Amino acid sequence: MKSLILAAALASSATFAAAADKYVLDSSHSQVVFSYNHLGFSTTYGMFSGFEGEIMFDQDDATNSSVNVSMPVMSMFTGWEKRDGHFMSDDFFGAAEGDMVTFSSTSIEVTGEGTANITGDLTMNGVTKSVVLASKLNQMGDHPMAGKPWAGFDGTTTLVRSEFGLGKFAPFVSDEVQVMISVEAMKAE
C-alpha cells in the first residue's frame, strides 16, 4: 500500500483525473540540504528553504499524479555570510531576486514498499537536466494538530554542479553535490 501511495503522490502525467487530490507543500517543514567535499579537508553543508509546490495525488492511478516544486535561489543558507554571497555572485549563480530552482516530475519507478525512484526535470541556474530522486514515503495520515490529511517524504540524489554551470573550483572542490530532501504536504481545501 505504501508503494502505491508513494507512486501516486510523486508520479507524473500530462493529464490529471478528477480523482487526483491536491496536496500543498508545508514550507515550514520542507528543506533541501546539500553537501560537498571542500579540498579534501571537510564536508560543507548548506540548505534551501522557502518551498512552494504541490502534489496532485491520485490513489487509484499513479499515472494521474505529479509533483511540482520551486524555491528561491537566494534562500540558500550555508552558515557563513561571505560564502552565501560568493554563491550568489557571477562565479556561481549570478542570482537576482526572483530566480528560482524548480523540479517537475516526469516518471516514477516503484522500487519497494514505500520507496521509488522519481525522475524529473530540475532547472537551476538557467539549465534543465533530468535527475532521479531515490524517494521514501515517511508517513501519510491525519496531522495531529491540523486535523487534516498530511504526507511526508524524503529523497536523495547526487548532482554534478558543473552540468548546471556551477563548476567553479572543480575538481578541487567536489563537482558532485549530495542532496537530501525532506517535505511535508497538506491536503488542499
C-alpha positions as CSV (number, residue, x, y, z in Angstrom):
1,M,0.0,0.0,0.0
2,K,2.8,2.4,0.8
3,S,4.3,1.8,-2.7
4,L,1.0,2.7,-4.3
5,I,0.7,5.9,-2.2
6,L,4.3,6.9,-2.9
7,A,3.8,6.3,-6.6
8,A,0.5,8.2,-6.7
9,A,2.0,11.1,-4.8
10,L,5.0,11.5,-7.0
11,A,4.4,10.2,-10.5
12,S,3.7,12.5,-13.4
13,S,1.4,12.7,-16.3
14,A,0.3,15.3,-18.8
15,T,-3.3,15.0,-17.7
16,F,-5.0,14.8,-14.3
17,A,-8.0,12.7,-13.5
18,A,-10.8,14.2,-11.3
19,A,-9.8,11.6,-8.7
20,A,-6.4,13.4,-8.0
21,D,-6.3,15.3,-4.8
22,K,-4.2,18.4,-4.4
23,Y,-1.6,18.5,-1.6
24,V,0.3,21.7,-0.9
25,L,3.8,21.7,0.5
26,D,4.3,22.9,4.0
27,S,7.2,25.3,3.6
28,S,7.9,25.4,7.3
29,H,8.7,21.7,7.3
30,S,10.3,21.2,3.9
31,Q,14.0,21.6,3.1
32,V,16.7,20.7,0.7
33,V,20.1,20.1,2.4
34,F,23.2,19.7,0.3
35,S,26.8,18.8,1.0
36,Y,30.1,18.8,-0.9
37,N,33.7,18.0,-0.2
38,H,35.9,21.1,0.3
39,L,39.5,20.4,-0.8
40,G,39.5,17.0,0.8
41,F,39.6,18.6,4.3
42,S,35.9,18.9,5.2
43,T,32.3,18.4,4.2
44,T,30.5,21.7,3.8
45,Y,26.7,21.8,4.2
46,G,24.0,24.2,3.1
47,M,20.3,24.3,2.6
48,F,17.5,25.9,0.6
49,S,14.1,26.8,2.1
50,G,11.1,28.8,1.1
51,F,9.5,25.9,-0.9
52,E,6.3,26.3,-2.9
53,G,4.7,23.4,-4.7
54,E,2.0,20.9,-5.0
55,I,1.5,17.2,-5.3
56,M,-1.5,16.0,-7.4
57,F,-2.2,12.7,-5.7
58,D,-4.4,10.0,-7.3
59,Q,-4.6,7.0,-5.0
60,D,-6.3,4.8,-7.7
61,D,-3.9,5.5,-10.6
62,A,-0.4,6.6,-10.1
63,T,-0.1,7.9,-13.7
64,N,-2.6,10.6,-12.9
65,S,-0.3,12.1,-10.2
66,S,2.5,14.6,-10.3
67,V,4.8,16.8,-8.2
68,N,6.0,20.4,-8.9
69,V,8.2,22.3,-6.6
70,S,10.1,25.6,-6.6
71,M,12.3,27.5,-4.2
72,P,14.1,30.9,-4.4
73,V,17.8,30.6,-5.3
74,M,18.5,33.4,-2.8
75,S,17.0,31.3,0.1
76,M,20.3,29.3,0.1
77,F,22.0,29.4,3.5
78,T,25.4,27.8,4.3
79,G,26.0,29.3,7.8
80,W,28.7,31.7,6.5
81,E,27.5,35.0,5.0
82,K,30.6,35.5,2.8
83,R,30.2,32.0,1.3
84,D,26.5,32.7,0.7
85,G,27.4,35.9,-1.1
86,H,30.0,34.1,-3.2
87,F,27.4,31.5,-4.3
88,M,25.1,34.3,-5.4
89,S,27.9,36.0,-7.4
90,D,28.7,35.6,-11.1
91,D,31.2,32.8,-10.1
92,F,28.2,30.6,-9.4
93,F,24.5,31.6,-9.7
94,G,24.7,35.2,-10.6
95,A,21.5,35.3,-8.7
96,A,18.9,38.0,-8.8
97,E,15.8,38.4,-6.7
98,G,13.1,36.1,-8.1
99,D,15.5,33.5,-9.5
100,M,14.1,30.0,-8.8
101,V,15.2,26.4,-8.6
102,T,12.3,24.2,-9.9
103,F,11.6,20.5,-10.1
104,S,8.8,18.8,-12.1
105,S,8.3,15.1,-12.1
106,T,8.2,13.2,-15.4
107,S,8.1,9.5,-14.3
108,I,8.3,7.1,-11.4
109,E,9.7,3.6,-10.8
110,V,8.4,1.9,-7.6
111,T,11.4,0.2,-6.1
112,G,9.9,-1.4,-2.9
113,E,7.5,-1.0,-0.1
114,G,7.2,2.8,0.3
115,T,10.2,3.6,-2.0
116,A,10.5,4.8,-5.5
117,N,12.9,6.4,-8.0
118,I,11.3,9.7,-9.1
119,T,12.6,11.2,-12.4
120,G,12.0,14.8,-13.1
121,D,13.3,18.0,-14.7
122,L,15.5,20.1,-12.4
123,T,16.0,23.6,-13.6
124,M,18.8,25.5,-11.8
125,N,20.9,28.4,-13.0
126,G,19.1,28.5,-16.3
127,V,19.9,24.9,-17.1
128,T,17.4,22.0,-17.1
129,K,18.6,18.4,-16.6
130,S,16.8,15.2,-15.8
131,V,17.5,13.9,-12.3
132,V,16.4,10.9,-10.3
133,L,15.4,11.1,-6.6
134,A,15.6,8.0,-4.5
135,S,12.4,8.7,-2.5
136,K,10.7,7.3,0.5
137,L,7.2,7.8,1.9
138,N,7.7,8.6,5.6
139,Q,4.1,8.7,6.6
140,M,0.6,9.5,5.4
141,G,-2.4,10.2,7.6
142,D,-4.2,12.9,9.5
143,H,-1.9,15.6,11.0
144,P,-2.4,15.5,14.8
145,M,-2.5,19.3,15.1
146,A,-4.0,20.4,11.8
147,G,-6.7,17.7,11.8
148,K,-6.4,17.1,8.0
149,P,-4.7,14.6,5.7
150,W,-0.9,15.1,5.5
151,A,2.0,13.3,3.8
152,G,5.8,13.3,4.4
153,F,8.5,12.2,2.0
154,D,12.3,12.1,1.9
155,G,14.5,11.9,-1.1
156,T,18.2,11.9,-2.1
157,T,20.2,12.4,-5.2
158,T,23.7,13.4,-6.4
159,L,24.1,16.4,-8.7
160,V,27.1,17.3,-10.8
161,R,27.2,21.0,-10.3
162,S,29.3,21.7,-13.5
163,E,26.3,20.4,-15.5
164,F,24.4,23.4,-14.2
165,G,27.1,26.0,-15.0
166,L,28.2,26.0,-11.3
167,G,31.6,24.2,-11.7
168,K,33.9,26.9,-10.3
169,F,36.9,25.3,-8.5
170,A,36.1,21.7,-9.6
171,P,37.6,19.2,-9.1
172,F,39.4,20.7,-6.0
173,V,36.0,21.5,-4.5
174,S,34.0,18.4,-5.4
175,D,31.9,18.6,-8.6
176,E,29.4,16.1,-7.0
177,V,26.9,17.5,-4.6
178,Q,24.9,15.2,-2.3
179,V,21.3,16.4,-1.9
180,M,18.9,15.4,0.8
181,I,15.2,16.5,0.6
182,S,12.5,16.3,3.2
183,V,9.0,17.6,2.6
184,E,5.6,17.6,4.2
185,A,2.4,18.3,2.3
186,M,-1.1,19.1,3.4
187,K,-4.3,18.3,1.6
188,A,-5.6,21.4,0.0
189,E,-9.1,22.6,0.8
